[in-house]
Amino acid sequence: MKQFVIAAALLAAAASAHAAVDAAKAQAIANKNACMGCHQADKKLVGPSYKEVAAKYKGDKDALAKLSAKVKNGGSGVWGPVPMPANAAVSDADIKTVVEWVLAGAPAK
């Protein structure tokens, strides 16, 4: 029973962390940096939807770091042959905000 209570507390903490995501700020950053030109919250464009990304990385404790590096440095091969360009000019704080929003399922503002 004690393990169940601990697990429930950890899940609640994770859920509240996602709830704390400022969706309006994250979407504004994504719009400003042309992320929405290739990604949408719930449908595939050039790249995967944010909901697909959230589903793929659900439960991955390293997802924030992996995806932040992917956004900053660019990459290819995970979602198909079209490469994602690097976003080196975007601040690490802004990338973190957007990636947390994506991992939370990109909830609407």
N, C-alpha and C positions, 0 to 999 in steps of 0.2 A: 504494500500500500504506500509506503514511504517513497519508493521509486516512482510510483505513479504520480504522486503529488509533486515531486521534483520535476518529472517530465512535463507535467501540465504547467508548472511555473515557467519552465524554459520556453515552452510553446507560446505562452501568453506574453512573455518578454519579447520573443521574436515577432509576434503579431503586432505588439505595440510599437516596436521599432519601425515596422513597415507603415503603421498608421501615422507615424510622426513625419513621414515624407511630405514635403511641401510640394504638392502636385502642380500648383500654379507656377511656382518658381522653376521647377524642373522642366515643365513644358515650355516656359519662356526661354530657358537656356537652350533646349532642343530646337526650338523655332529659330532662335538667333544664330545658331551654329549649323543650320541647314540639315540637321538630323532627320527632320520630318520629310525631307525630299526623298529619302530612301526607306524610311521606316514609318509605320503607323501603329497605333496602339493595338488594333485588332485585325489588321489585314496585311498580308505580304505585299510589298512593293518591289523595289530592287533588292532590299534586304528583308530579313524576317520581321514579323510583327513583334512588338514588345511583349505581347502575351506569350508568343512562342518562345522567346528568349527566357522569360520568367519560368515557363514550364520546364524548359531544358535544364536550367540551372537550379531548380527547386531542390532544396536540401543540400546543396553544395556549399560548404562553409567557406570555400575559397572563391566563390563566384564574384564577389565585389572586387577583389584584387585582380582576378583573371579578366573580367570584363572592362575594368578601368584601364588596364594595360592595353587591351585590344582597342579601346576607343582612342587612347592616347597615341598608340604606335601604328594602328591599322592592322590589317591582316586578311587572310583568305583561307578558303578550304573548309571551314566549319559549316557554312550554310550554302555552299555551292561555289562556282568558279568566279563570281564577281567579287573583286577585292573591296574591302572597306578602307577608305583612305585614312591616313593618320590625321589626328586632330591635335597636333603638338601645340598650337596656339591657345587651346582651351585650358583654363586653369584646372589643376587637380581637384580643387574644391567643387568647381562646376561639374566636372566629370563624375565625381562621387555623387553629387546630388542627382544627376540624371540616371546613373546606374542604379542607385537605390530605388528610384522611381520605377525604372524598368523592372527590377527584381520584385517590386511590390505589385507588379501587374499593370503598371502605367495607369493608375486610376485617374479618372477625369478630375479636372479641377473643380 
